[in-house]
Amino acid sequence: MKLIDARKDYYRKLAHEQGFRSRSAFKLKELNQSYRLIGPGFYVLDLGCAPGGWTQMAVKLTGNQGQVMGVDLSFVEEIPHAYLIRENIENEHVIDEVMSYFGRKVNAVICDLSPKVSGNWSVDHAKQISLNYDCVKIMDKVLANKGNAVFKIFDGEYSMEFKDYVKKKFARINLTKPKASRKQSSELYCVCLGFIG
Ligand SMILES: C[S@@+](CC[C@H](N)C(=O)[O-])C[C@H]1O[C@@H](n2cnc3c(N)ncnc32)[C@H](O)[C@@H]1O
């Protein structure tokens, strides 16, 4: 077995053993260990949350005092202590639903969106980055001052433009690839800390 496959299997097995719906949950865990995006008591908005691995991890990280809301085009099976809605994040009325659930601005916005991939990388990359801009529109309205965010990026020609766009809104940002992310995948994560608006 190749090292890459062994690692893929390792995270899948771990997710199964620990009751997480996706191995992606460990990407968020790892990002959180490095950057402390989410802490106990945080209000967290998870955009593109199906099947729910990140939402489950966010519930764990925020603890009893926290609140987590997940949004996805697809149906997501109930997750204890999380509020889930089936919506398209391209619709701006999602903002009203977010604000009415939390009743105040959130401490973190986490975005792991992927479009339905066509197999044409330039098209998939452009669509994925466009979804990230939609997330920023929501984030601008719902993230509290000094809040944190993370965006998955299908790396390609528009990545740096997106990075520069969000950079102005945060005290610190970093592009990173967690170990739980497959080496051969071109995804990166843009970690953003300290929202300044
Ligand atoms: C990689 S999955 C997310 C995995 C999730 N973080 C987890 O740990 O289980 C990407 C998700 O983005 C969602 N998505 C793509 N476009 C969307 C849109 N316009 N609105 C809402 N969700 C969208 C897809 O339905 C898909 O479930």
PDBQT file of the ligand as one rigid body, heavy atoms in Angstrom, charges set to zero:
ROOT
HETATM    1  C1  LIG A 201     -16.508  18.647   0.879  1.00  0.00    +0.000 C 
HETATM    2  S1  LIG A 201     -18.218  18.783   1.258  1.00  0.00    +0.000 S 
HETATM    3  C2  LIG A 201     -18.165  19.362   2.923  1.00  0.00    +0.000 C 
HETATM    4  C3  LIG A 201     -17.704  18.333   3.906  1.00  0.00    +0.000 C 
HETATM    5  C4  LIG A 201     -17.957  18.738   5.328  1.00  0.00    +0.000 C 
HETATM    6  N1  LIG A 201     -17.078  19.827   5.740  1.00  0.00    +0.000 N 
HETATM    7  C5  LIG A 201     -17.762  17.580   6.268  1.00  0.00    +0.000 C 
HETATM    8  O1  LIG A 201     -16.803  17.591   7.062  1.00  0.00    +0.000 OA
HETATM    9  O2  LIG A 201     -18.576  16.674   6.265  1.00  0.00    +0.000 OA
HETATM   10  C6  LIG A 201     -18.693  20.218   0.348  1.00  0.00    +0.000 C 
HETATM   11  C7  LIG A 201     -20.150  20.580   0.473  1.00  0.00    +0.000 C 
HETATM   12  O3  LIG A 201     -20.388  21.848  -0.148  1.00  0.00    +0.000 OA
HETATM   13  C8  LIG A 201     -21.763  21.841  -0.480  1.00  0.00    +0.000 C 
HETATM   14  N2  LIG A 201     -22.124  22.924  -1.382  1.00  0.00    +0.000 N 
HETATM   15  C9  LIG A 201     -21.661  23.163  -2.634  1.00  0.00    +0.000 A 
HETATM   16  N3  LIG A 201     -22.242  24.251  -3.161  1.00  0.00    +0.000 NA
HETATM   17  C10 LIG A 201     -23.103  24.728  -2.225  1.00  0.00    +0.000 A 
HETATM   18  C11 LIG A 201     -23.992  25.846  -2.171  1.00  0.00    +0.000 A 
HETATM   19  N4  LIG A 201     -24.123  26.687  -3.206  1.00  0.00    +0.000 N 
HETATM   20  N5  LIG A 201     -24.724  26.042  -1.054  1.00  0.00    +0.000 NA
HETATM   21  C12 LIG A 201     -24.616  25.189   0.001  1.00  0.00    +0.000 A 
HETATM   22  N6  LIG A 201     -23.783  24.114   0.007  1.00  0.00    +0.000 NA
HETATM   23  C13 LIG A 201     -23.035  23.879  -1.081  1.00  0.00    +0.000 A 
HETATM   24  C14 LIG A 201     -21.952  20.473  -1.126  1.00  0.00    +0.000 C 
HETATM   25  O4  LIG A 201     -23.323  20.123  -1.153  1.00  0.00    +0.000 OA
HETATM   26  C15 LIG A 201     -21.091  19.592  -0.228  1.00  0.00    +0.000 C 
HETATM   27  O5  LIG A 201     -21.867  18.945   0.730  1.00  0.00    +0.000 OA
ENDROOT
TORSDOF 0
